[in-house]
Amino acid sequence: MKVSSLVVPCLLGFALLASAQDDAEFVRWMKTTGGETKVLRESKTRTGAEAASSAEKLATVYKQMKGFWAKRNASDAVKLSDEGLQAAAELAAAAKAGDDQKAGAAFKALGATCKPCHDAHREKLADGTYRIK
């Protein structure tokens, strides 16, 4: 009986620790997304090696986010992550091909995935920081 009374709190502690680590990792992904999006937004063109590199980094992040949201059974966020992944891949391909029109359209599609996910899964706290819902 004593052993089981220790096991449950330990398991709960491990679960909370794992969740906190996942959240911290997610925050790092969001910062990467913000930085790479800024590079693309401030570019005169969304083509070339720098744009392709940013788009590939974004595709990696969206793939990771898809898994993160799948673990949380957030089907809307999984769908938005998948759409972001597809748009980032299209942007990378268009950037490499030098097709500014396709790159611009893909960048717009990529950006369209941000606000709906933030609105549904991000909560602003009193101190101005955010928490993942």
PAKOL-127968 format. One record per atom (N, C-alpha, C): atom name; residue number from 0; x, y, z. Coordinates in steps of 0.1 Angstrom, whole numbers, plus 2048, in hexadecimal, padded with zeros to 3 digits. Layout:
// PAKOL-127968
{at:CA, i:NUM, px:X, py:Y, pz:Z}
...
// end
This chain:
// PAKOL-127968
{at:N, i:0, px:808, py:7F4, pz:800}
{at:CA, i:0, px:800, py:800, pz:800}
{at:C, i:0, px:809, py:80D, pz:800}
{at:N, i:1, px:814, py:80C, pz:808}
{at:CA, i:1, px:81C, py:818, pz:809}
{at:C, i:1, px:823, py:81B, pz:7FB}
{at:N, i:2, px:827, py:810, pz:7F4}
{at:CA, i:2, px:82E, py:812, pz:7E8}
{at:C, i:2, px:824, py:818, pz:7DD}
{at:N, i:3, px:818, py:814, pz:7DD}
{at:CA, i:3, px:80E, py:81A, pz:7D3}
{at:C, i:3, px:80C, py:828, pz:7D7}
{at:N, i:4, px:80C, py:82C, pz:7E3}
{at:CA, i:4, px:80A, py:83A, pz:7E7}
{at:C, i:4, px:815, py:843, pz:7E3}
{at:N, i:5, px:821, py:83D, pz:7E0}
{at:CA, i:5, px:82C, py:845, pz:7DB}
{at:C, i:5, px:82D, py:845, pz:7CC}
{at:N, i:6, px:828, py:83A, pz:7C6}
{at:CA, i:6, px:829, py:839, pz:7B7}
{at:C, i:6, px:820, py:843, pz:7B0}
{at:N, i:7, px:814, py:845, pz:7B5}
{at:CA, i:7, px:80A, py:84E, pz:7AE}
{at:C, i:7, px:810, py:85C, pz:7AE}
{at:N, i:8, px:814, py:862, pz:7B9}
{at:CA, i:8, px:81A, py:86F, pz:7B9}
{at:C, i:8, px:826, py:870, pz:7B0}
{at:N, i:9, px:82E, py:866, pz:7B0}
{at:CA, i:9, px:83A, py:866, pz:7A7}
{at:C, i:9, px:836, py:867, pz:798}
{at:N, i:10, px:82D, py:85E, pz:795}
{at:CA, i:10, px:828, py:85E, pz:787}
{at:C, i:10, px:822, py:86C, pz:783}
{at:N, i:11, px:81A, py:871, pz:78C}
{at:CA, i:11, px:814, py:87F, pz:789}
{at:C, i:11, px:81F, py:889, pz:788}
{at:N, i:12, px:829, py:888, pz:790}
{at:CA, i:12, px:834, py:892, pz:78F}
{at:C, i:12, px:83C, py:890, pz:782}
{at:N, i:13, px:83E, py:884, pz:77E}
{at:CA, i:13, px:845, py:882, pz:771}
{at:C, i:13, px:83C, py:887, pz:765}
{at:N, i:14, px:82F, py:885, pz:766}
{at:CA, i:14, px:826, py:88A, pz:75C}
{at:C, i:14, px:827, py:899, pz:75B}
{at:N, i:15, px:826, py:8A0, pz:766}
{at:CA, i:15, px:827, py:8AF, pz:767}
{at:C, i:15, px:834, py:8B4, pz:761}
{at:N, i:16, px:83F, py:8AD, pz:765}
{at:CA, i:16, px:84C, py:8B1, pz:760}
{at:C, i:16, px:84D, py:8AF, pz:751}
{at:N, i:17, px:848, py:8A4, pz:74C}
{at:CA, i:17, px:848, py:8A2, pz:73D}
{at:C, i:17, px:840, py:8AC, pz:736}
{at:N, i:18, px:835, py:8B0, pz:73C}
{at:CA, i:18, px:82C, py:8BA, pz:736}
{at:C, i:18, px:833, py:8C8, pz:736}
{at:N, i:19, px:83A, py:8CB, pz:741}
{at:CA, i:19, px:841, py:8D8, pz:741}
{at:C, i:19, px:84C, py:8D8, pz:737}
{at:N, i:20, px:853, py:8CD, pz:735}
{at:CA, i:20, px:85E, py:8CC, pz:72B}
{at:C, i:20, px:858, py:8CE, pz:71D}
{at:N, i:21, px:84D, py:8C8, pz:71B}
{at:CA, i:21, px:846, py:8C9, pz:70E}
{at:C, i:21, px:842, py:8D8, pz:70B}
{at:N, i:22, px:83D, py:8DE, pz:715}
{at:CA, i:22, px:839, py:8EC, pz:714}
{at:C, i:22, px:845, py:8F5, pz:711}
{at:N, i:23, px:850, py:8F3, pz:718}
{at:CA, i:23, px:85C, py:8FB, pz:716}
{at:C, i:23, px:862, py:8F9, pz:708}
{at:N, i:24, px:861, py:8EC, pz:704}
{at:CA, i:24, px:866, py:8EA, pz:6F6}
{at:C, i:24, px:85C, py:8F1, pz:6EC}
{at:N, i:25, px:850, py:8F0, pz:6EE}
{at:CA, i:25, px:846, py:8F7, pz:6E6}
{at:C, i:25, px:849, py:906, pz:6E5}
{at:N, i:26, px:84C, py:90C, pz:6F0}
{at:CA, i:26, px:84F, py:91A, pz:6F1}
{at:C, i:26, px:85C, py:91D, pz:6E8}
{at:N, i:27, px:865, py:914, pz:6E9}
{at:CA, i:27, px:871, py:916, pz:6E0}
{at:C, i:27, px:86D, py:915, pz:6D1}
{at:N, i:28, px:864, py:90C, pz:6CE}
{at:CA, i:28, px:860, py:90B, pz:6C0}
{at:C, i:28, px:859, py:918, pz:6BC}
{at:N, i:29, px:851, py:91E, pz:6C4}
{at:CA, i:29, px:84A, py:92A, pz:6C1}
{at:C, i:29, px:854, py:935, pz:6BF}
{at:N, i:30, px:85E, py:936, pz:6C7}
{at:CA, i:30, px:869, py:940, pz:6C5}
{at:C, i:30, px:870, py:93E, pz:6B8}
{at:N, i:31, px:873, py:932, pz:6B4}
{at:CA, i:31, px:879, py:92F, pz:6A7}
{at:C, i:31, px:870, py:933, pz:69C}
{at:N, i:32, px:863, py:930, pz:69D}
{at:CA, i:32, px:859, py:934, pz:693}
{at:C, i:32, px:859, py:943, pz:692}
{at:N, i:33, px:858, py:94A, pz:69D}
{at:CA, i:33, px:858, py:959, pz:69C}
{at:C, i:33, px:865, py:95F, pz:695}
{at:N, i:34, px:870, py:959, pz:699}
{at:CA, i:34, px:87D, py:95E, pz:692}
{at:C, i:34, px:87D, py:95B, pz:684}
{at:N, i:35, px:87A, py:94F, pz:680}
{at:CA, i:35, px:87B, py:94C, pz:671}
{at:C, i:35, px:870, py:953, pz:669}
{at:N, i:36, px:864, py:955, pz:66F}
{at:CA, i:36, px:85A, py:95C, pz:668}
{at:C, i:36, px:85E, py:96B, pz:667}
{at:N, i:37, px:865, py:970, pz:670}
{at:CA, i:37, px:86A, py:97E, pz:66F}
{at:C, i:37, px:874, py:97F, pz:664}
{at:N, i:38, px:87D, py:976, pz:663}
{at:CA, i:38, px:886, py:976, pz:658}
{at:C, i:38, px:87F, py:976, pz:64A}
{at:N, i:39, px:875, py:96E, pz:649}
{at:CA, i:39, px:86D, py:96D, pz:63C}
{at:C, i:39, px:865, py:97A, pz:63A}
{at:N, i:40, px:85F, py:97F, pz:645}
{at:CA, i:40, px:857, py:98B, pz:643}
{at:C, i:40, px:85F, py:997, pz:63F}
{at:N, i:41, px:86B, py:998, pz:644}
{at:CA, i:41, px:874, py:9A4, pz:642}
{at:C, i:41, px:87C, py:9A3, pz:635}
{at:N, i:42, px:87B, py:997, pz:62E}
{at:CA, i:42, px:882, py:995, pz:622}
{at:C, i:42, px:87B, py:99D, pz:617}
{at:N, i:43, px:883, py:9A2, pz:60D}
{at:CA, i:43, px:87D, py:9A8, pz:601}
{at:C, i:43, px:876, py:99E, pz:5F9}
{at:N, i:44, px:87C, py:992, pz:5F9}
{at:CA, i:44, px:876, py:987, pz:5F1}
{at:C, i:44, px:876, py:97A, pz:5FB}
{at:N, i:45, px:86D, py:972, pz:5F8}
{at:CA, i:45, px:86D, py:965, pz:600}
{at:C, i:45, px:873, py:95A, pz:5F9}
{at:N, i:46, px:87C, py:95D, pz:5F0}
{at:CA, i:46, px:884, py:952, pz:5E9}
{at:C, i:46, px:892, py:953, pz:5ED}
{at:N, i:47, px:899, py:949, pz:5E9}
{at:CA, i:47, px:8A8, py:948, pz:5EB}
{at:C, i:47, px:8AB, py:93F, pz:5F7}
{at:N, i:48, px:8B8, py:93E, pz:5F9}
{at:CA, i:48, px:8BD, py:934, pz:603}
{at:C, i:48, px:8B8, py:938, pz:611}
{at:N, i:49, px:8B9, py:945, pz:615}
{at:CA, i:49, px:8B5, py:948, pz:623}
{at:C, i:49, px:8A6, py:945, pz:625}
{at:N, i:50, px:89D, py:949, pz:61B}
{at:CA, i:50, px:88F, py:946, pz:61C}
{at:C, i:50, px:88C, py:937, pz:61D}
{at:N, i:51, px:893, py:92F, pz:615}
{at:CA, i:51, px:892, py:921, pz:615}
{at:C, i:51, px:896, py:91B, pz:622}
{at:N, i:52, px:8A1, py:920, pz:628}
{at:CA, i:52, px:8A5, py:91B, pz:635}
{at:C, i:52, px:89B, py:91E, pz:640}
{at:N, i:53, px:896, py:92A, pz:640}
{at:CA, i:53, px:88C, py:92E, pz:64A}
{at:C, i:53, px:87F, py:925, pz:648}
{at:N, i:54, px:87B, py:923, pz:63C}
{at:CA, i:54, px:86F, py:91B, pz:639}
{at:C, i:54, px:871, py:90C, pz:63E}
{at:N, i:55, px:87D, py:907, pz:63C}
{at:CA, i:55, px:880, py:8F9, pz:640}
{at:C, i:55, px:880, py:8F8, pz:64F}
{at:N, i:56, px:886, py:902, pz:656}
{at:CA, i:56, px:885, py:903, pz:665}
{at:C, i:56, px:877, py:903, pz:66A}
{at:N, i:57, px:86F, py:90B, pz:663}
{at:CA, i:57, px:860, py:90C, pz:666}
{at:C, i:57, px:859, py:8FF, pz:664}
{at:N, i:58, px:85D, py:8F8, pz:659}
{at:CA, i:58, px:856, py:8EB, pz:657}
{at:C, i:58, px:85A, py:8E1, pz:662}
{at:N, i:59, px:866, py:8E1, pz:667}
{at:CA, i:59, px:86A, py:8D8, pz:672}
{at:C, i:59, px:862, py:8DC, pz:67E}
{at:N, i:60, px:861, py:8E8, pz:681}
{at:CA, i:60, px:859, py:8EC, pz:68D}
{at:C, i:60, px:84B, py:8E8, pz:68C}
{at:N, i:61, px:845, py:8EA, pz:681}
{at:CA, i:61, px:837, py:8E6, pz:67F}
{at:C, i:61, px:835, py:8D7, pz:680}
{at:N, i:62, px:83F, py:8D0, pz:67C}
{at:CA, i:62, px:83E, py:8C1, pz:67D}
{at:C, i:62, px:83E, py:8BE, pz:68C}
{at:N, i:63, px:847, py:8C4, pz:694}
{at:CA, i:63, px:848, py:8C2, pz:6A2}
{at:C, i:63, px:83B, py:8C6, pz:6A9}
{at:N, i:64, px:836, py:8D1, pz:6A5}
{at:CA, i:64, px:829, py:8D6, pz:6AB}
{at:C, i:64, px:81E, py:8CC, pz:6A9}
{at:N, i:65, px:81E, py:8C7, pz:69D}
{at:CA, i:65, px:813, py:8BD, pz:69A}
{at:C, i:65, px:813, py:8B2, pz:6A4}
{at:N, i:66, px:81F, py:8AC, pz:6A7}
{at:CA, i:66, px:820, py:8A2, pz:6B1}
{at:C, i:66, px:81C, py:8A6, pz:6BF}
{at:N, i:67, px:820, py:8B3, pz:6C3}
{at:CA, i:67, px:81D, py:8B8, pz:6D0}
{at:C, i:67, px:80E, py:8B9, pz:6D1}
{at:N, i:68, px:807, py:8BE, pz:6C7}
{at:CA, i:68, px:7F8, py:8C0, pz:6C8}
{at:C, i:68, px:7F1, py:8B3, pz:6C7}
{at:N, i:69, px:7F7, py:8A9, pz:6C0}
{at:CA, i:69, px:7F0, py:89C, pz:6BF}
{at:C, i:69, px:7F0, py:895, pz:6CD}
{at:N, i:70, px:7FB, py:897, pz:6D5}
{at:CA, i:70, px:7FC, py:891, pz:6E2}
{at:C, i:70, px:7F1, py:898, pz:6EB}
{at:N, i:71, px:7ED, py:8A4, pz:6E8}
{at:CA, i:71, px:7E3, py:8AB, pz:6F0}
{at:C, i:71, px:7D5, py:8A9, pz:6EB}
{at:N, i:72, px:7D4, py:8A1, pz:6E0}
{at:CA, i:72, px:7C7, py:89F, pz:6DA}
{at:C, i:72, px:7C0, py:8AC, pz:6D5}
{at:N, i:73, px:7C8, py:8B5, pz:6D0}
{at:CA, i:73, px:7C2, py:8C2, pz:6CC}
{at:C, i:73, px:7C2, py:8C1, pz:6BC}
{at:N, i:74, px:7B7, py:8BB, pz:6B7}
{at:CA, i:74, px:7B6, py:8B8, pz:6A9}
{at:C, i:74, px:7B7, py:8C5, pz:6A0}
{at:N, i:75, px:7B1, py:8D0, pz:6A5}
{at:CA, i:75, px:7B2, py:8DD, pz:69E}
{at:C, i:75, px:7C1, py:8E1, pz:69C}
{at:N, i:76, px:7C8, py:8E0, pz:6A7}
{at:CA, i:76, px:7D6, py:8E5, pz:6A7}
{at:C, i:76, px:7DF, py:8DB, pz:69E}
{at:N, i:77, px:7DB, py:8CE, pz:69E}
{at:CA, i:77, px:7E2, py:8C5, pz:696}
{at:C, i:77, px:7E0, py:8C8, pz:687}
{at:N, i:78, px:7D4, py:8CC, pz:684}
{at:CA, i:78, px:7D0, py:8D0, pz:676}
{at:C, i:78, px:7D8, py:8DC, pz:672}
{at:N, i:79, px:7D8, py:8E6, pz:67B}
{at:CA, i:79, px:7DF, py:8F3, pz:678}
{at:C, i:79, px:7EE, py:8F0, pz:677}
{at:N, i:80, px:7F3, py:8E8, pz:67F}
{at:CA, i:80, px:801, py:8E4, pz:67E}
{at:C, i:80, px:804, py:8DD, pz:671}
{at:N, i:81, px:7FC, py:8D4, pz:66C}
{at:CA, i:81, px:7FD, py:8CE, pz:660}
{at:C, i:81, px:7FD, py:8D8, pz:654}
{at:N, i:82, px:7F3, py:8E1, pz:655}
{at:CA, i:82, px:7F2, py:8EB, pz:64A}
{at:C, i:82, px:7FF, py:8F4, pz:64A}
{at:N, i:83, px:804, py:8F7, pz:656}
{at:CA, i:83, px:810, py:8FF, pz:657}
{at:C, i:83, px:81C, py:8F7, pz:651}
{at:N, i:84, px:81D, py:8EB, pz:654}
{at:CA, i:84, px:828, py:8E2, pz:64F}
{at:C, i:84, px:827, py:8E2, pz:640}
{at:N, i:85, px:81B, py:8E0, pz:63A}
{at:CA, i:85, px:81A, py:8E0, pz:62B}
{at:C, i:85, px:81E, py:8ED, pz:625}
{at:N, i:86, px:819, py:8F8, pz:62B}
{at:CA, i:86, px:81C, py:906, pz:626}
{at:C, i:86, px:82B, py:908, pz:627}
{at:N, i:87, px:831, py:904, pz:632}
{at:CA, i:87, px:840, py:906, pz:633}
{at:C, i:87, px:848, py:8FE, pz:629}
{at:N, i:88, px:843, py:8F2, pz:626}
{at:CA, i:88, px:84A, py:8EA, pz:61C}
{at:C, i:88, px:848, py:8F0, pz:60E}
{at:N, i:89, px:83C, py:8F5, pz:60B}
{at:CA, i:89, px:83A, py:8FC, pz:5FF}
{at:C, i:89, px:842, py:909, pz:5FD}
{at:N, i:90, px:843, py:910, pz:608}
{at:CA, i:90, px:84C, py:91C, pz:608}
{at:C, i:90, px:85A, py:919, pz:606}
{at:N, i:91, px:85F, py:90E, pz:60C}
{at:CA, i:91, px:86D, py:90A, pz:60A}
{at:C, i:91, px:870, py:907, pz:5FC}
{at:N, i:92, px:866, py:8FF, pz:5F6}
{at:CA, i:92, px:868, py:8FB, pz:5E8}
{at:C, i:92, px:868, py:907, pz:5DF}
{at:N, i:93, px:85E, py:910, pz:5E1}
{at:CA, i:93, px:85D, py:91C, pz:5D9}
{at:C, i:93, px:869, py:925, pz:5DA}
{at:N, i:94, px:86E, py:926, pz:5E6}
{at:CA, i:94, px:87A, py:92E, pz:5E9}
{at:C, i:94, px:886, py:929, pz:5E1}
{at:N, i:95, px:888, py:91C, pz:5E2}
{at:CA, i:95, px:893, py:915, pz:5DA}
{at:C, i:95, px:891, py:917, pz:5CB}
{at:N, i:96, px:885, py:917, pz:5C7}
{at:CA, i:96, px:882, py:918, pz:5B8}
{at:C, i:96, px:883, py:927, pz:5B3}
{at:N, i:97, px:883, py:930, pz:5BD}
{at:CA, i:97, px:883, py:93E, pz:5B9}
{at:C, i:97, px:875, py:943, pz:5B5}
{at:N, i:98, px:86B, py:93C, pz:5B9}
{at:CA, i:98, px:85D, py:940, pz:5B5}
{at:C, i:98, px:857, py:949, pz:5C0}
{at:N, i:99, px:859, py:956, pz:5BE}
{at:CA, i:99, px:854, py:960, pz:5C9}
{at:C, i:99, px:845, py:95F, pz:5CB}
{at:N, i:100, px:83E, py:95D, pz:5C0}
{at:CA, i:100, px:82F, py:95D, pz:5C1}
{at:C, i:100, px:82A, py:951, pz:5C9}
{at:N, i:101, px:82F, py:945, pz:5C7}
{at:CA, i:101, px:82C, py:939, pz:5CF}
{at:C, i:101, px:831, py:93A, pz:5DD}
{at:N, i:102, px:83D, py:940, pz:5DE}
{at:CA, i:102, px:842, py:942, pz:5EC}
{at:C, i:102, px:83A, py:94B, pz:5F4}
{at:N, i:103, px:835, py:956, pz:5EE}
{at:CA, i:103, px:82D, py:960, pz:5F5}
{at:C, i:103, px:81F, py:959, pz:5F9}
{at:N, i:104, px:81A, py:952, pz:5F0}
{at:CA, i:104, px:80D, py:94B, pz:5F3}
{at:C, i:104, px:80F, py:941, pz:5FE}
{at:N, i:105, px:81A, py:939, pz:5FE}
{at:CA, i:105, px:81D, py:930, pz:609}
{at:C, i:105, px:81F, py:937, pz:616}
{at:N, i:106, px:826, py:942, pz:616}
{at:CA, i:106, px:829, py:94A, pz:622}
{at:C, i:106, px:81B, py:94F, pz:628}
{at:N, i:107, px:812, py:953, pz:61F}
{at:CA, i:107, px:805, py:958, pz:624}
{at:C, i:107, px:7FE, py:94C, pz:62A}
{at:N, i:108, px:7FE, py:940, pz:624}
{at:CA, i:108, px:7F7, py:935, pz:629}
{at:C, i:108, px:7FD, py:930, pz:637}
{at:N, i:109, px:80A, py:932, pz:638}
{at:CA, i:109, px:811, py:92E, pz:644}
{at:C, i:109, px:80D, py:938, pz:64F}
{at:N, i:110, px:80C, py:944, pz:64D}
{at:CA, i:110, px:808, py:94E, pz:657}
{at:C, i:110, px:7FA, py:94C, pz:65B}
{at:N, i:111, px:7F1, py:947, pz:652}
{at:CA, i:111, px:7E3, py:945, pz:656}
{at:C, i:111, px:7E1, py:93A, pz:660}
{at:N, i:112, px:7EB, py:932, pz:663}
{at:CA, i:112, px:7EA, py:928, pz:66D}
{at:C, i:112, px:7ED, py:92D, pz:67B}
{at:N, i:113, px:7F2, py:938, pz:67D}
{at:CA, i:113, px:7F7, py:93D, pz:68A}
{at:C, i:113, px:7EB, py:942, pz:693}
{at:N, i:114, px:7E4, py:94C, pz:68E}
{at:CA, i:114, px:7DA, py:952, pz:697}
{at:C, i:114, px:7CF, py:948, pz:69B}
{at:N, i:115, px:7C9, py:940, pz:693}
{at:CA, i:115, px:7BF, py:936, pz:698}
{at:C, i:115, px:7C5, py:92D, pz:6A3}
{at:N, i:116, px:7D1, py:929, pz:6A2}
{at:CA, i:116, px:7D7, py:920, pz:6AC}
{at:C, i:116, px:7D9, py:928, pz:6B9}
{at:N, i:117, px:7DF, py:934, pz:6B7}
{at:CA, i:117, px:7E1, py:93D, pz:6C3}
{at:C, i:117, px:7D4, py:940, pz:6CA}
{at:N, i:118, px:7CA, py:943, pz:6C3}
{at:CA, i:118, px:7BD, py:946, pz:6C9}
{at:C, i:118, px:7B7, py:93B, pz:6D1}
{at:N, i:119, px:7B9, py:92F, pz:6CC}
{at:CA, i:119, px:7B3, py:923, pz:6D2}
{at:C, i:119, px:7BC, py:91D, pz:6DD}
{at:N, i:120, px:7C9, py:91F, pz:6DC}
{at:CA, i:120, px:7D2, py:917, pz:6E5}
{at:C, i:120, px:7DC, py:91F, pz:6EC}
{at:N, i:121, px:7DA, py:92C, pz:6EC}
{at:CA, i:121, px:7E4, py:935, pz:6F4}
{at:C, i:121, px:7DC, py:93F, pz:6FD}
{at:N, i:122, px:7E0, py:940, pz:709}
{at:CA, i:122, px:7D9, py:948, pz:712}
{at:C, i:122, px:7E3, py:953, pz:718}
{at:N, i:123, px:7DF, py:95F, pz:717}
{at:CA, i:123, px:7E7, py:96A, pz:71C}
{at:C, i:123, px:7E5, py:96B, pz:72B}
{at:N, i:124, px:7F0, py:96B, pz:732}
{at:CA, i:124, px:7EF, py:96C, pz:741}
{at:C, i:124, px:7F0, py:97B, pz:745}
{at:N, i:125, px:7ED, py:97D, pz:752}
{at:CA, i:125, px:7EC, py:98B, pz:757}
{at:C, i:125, px:7FA, py:992, pz:756}
{at:N, i:126, px:805, py:98B, pz:757}
{at:CA, i:126, px:812, py:991, pz:756}
{at:C, i:126, px:817, py:993, pz:748}
{at:N, i:127, px:80E, py:991, pz:73E}
{at:CA, i:127, px:811, py:993, pz:730}
{at:C, i:127, px:818, py:987, pz:729}
{at:N, i:128, px:81B, py:97C, pz:730}
{at:CA, i:128, px:820, py:970, pz:72A}
{at:C, i:128, px:814, py:968, pz:725}
{at:N, i:129, px:818, py:95D, pz:71F}
{at:CA, i:129, px:80D, py:954, pz:719}
{at:C, i:129, px:80F, py:946, pz:71F}
{at:N, i:130, px:804, py:93F, pz:71F}
{at:CA, i:130, px:804, py:931, pz:723}
{at:C, i:130, px:7FD, py:929, pz:719}
{at:N, i:131, px:802, py:91C, pz:717}
{at:CA, i:131, px:7FB, py:913, pz:70D}
{at:C, i:131, px:7EF, py:90D, pz:714}
{at:N, i:132, px:7E4, py:90E, pz:70D}
{at:CA, i:132, px:7D8, py:908, pz:713}
{at:C, i:132, px:7D7, py:8F9, pz:711}
// end
